[in-house]
Amino acid sequence: MFNINKKIEIIFHFNKKYLEDNTIPMWIIKAKGETFYVHHLVSMIGFSTKETPENPHTKGSLKFKGKLKIESNEKGELIAIIT
């Protein structure tokens, strides 16, 4: 579905809209100007934190430097894989 085979900055954070409607995926992945709403993240690498206290949407997120693959599982849910 989506695949980047070179190391890039990937931002991962909680989707607060999930608290209002749990049919919306719980997590948000941002990379290369694209936003993905995913149900699950699998990471084979470490991360750092990114604090954004002035951001009205999220106060903090996890930052990865790696390769990103977004795929769909058997239920049609999106899964992000970072290597």
C-alpha positions in Angstrom: 0.0 0.0 0.0 2.7 2.5 1.0 6.4 1.7 1.2 9.5 3.9 1.7 12.8 2.0 1.4 15.1 4.7 2.7 15.5 6.1 6.2 13.2 9.0 6.9 11.8 10.9 9.9 8.5 9.3 11.0 6.2 10.9 13.6 3.8 8.7 15.6 1.1 9.9 18.1 -2.2 9.2 19.6 -5.4 10.2 17.7 -7.6 12.0 20.2 -10.6 11.7 17.9 -10.5 8.0 18.8 -11.9 9.0 22.2 -15.0 10.4 20.6 -15.5 7.6 18.0 -13.7 4.3 18.5 -14.3 3.3 14.9 -11.5 5.8 13.9 -8.0 4.3 14.2 -6.2 5.1 17.5 -2.9 6.1 16.0 -1.5 8.6 13.5 1.7 8.2 11.5 3.2 11.2 9.6 6.0 10.8 7.0 7.0 12.6 3.8 4.0 14.9 4.0 1.5 12.1 4.3 -0.7 11.2 7.2 -1.9 7.7 7.9 -4.5 6.6 10.5 -3.4 3.2 11.7 -4.7 0.6 14.1 -1.3 -0.8 15.1 2.5 -0.1 14.9 5.3 -2.6 14.7 8.8 -1.1 15.2 12.1 -2.9 14.9 14.0 0.2 15.9 14.2 2.7 18.8 12.7 6.1 19.0 13.0 9.5 20.6 10.3 11.8 22.0 9.2 15.0 20.5 7.5 17.5 22.8 5.1 20.0 21.2 3.4 21.8 24.1 2.1 24.6 21.9 0.4 22.2 19.4 -3.4 22.2 19.8 -3.6 18.6 18.4 -1.0 16.7 20.4 1.5 17.7 23.2 4.0 15.0 22.3 4.8 12.2 19.9 7.4 9.6 19.2 10.0 10.2 16.5 11.6 7.4 14.5 14.3 7.4 11.9 13.7 4.4 9.6 12.0 2.8 6.7 8.2 2.8 6.7 5.7 0.3 5.3 1.9 0.6 5.7 -0.1 -2.5 4.9 -3.5 -3.9 5.5 -4.2 -6.9 7.7 -6.9 -9.6 7.1 -9.5 -7.4 8.8 -8.7 -4.4 6.5 -7.0 -2.5 9.3 -3.9 -0.5 8.5 -0.6 -1.6 10.1 2.5 0.5 10.2 5.9 -1.3 10.1 9.1 0.6 10.9 12.5 -1.0 10.3 
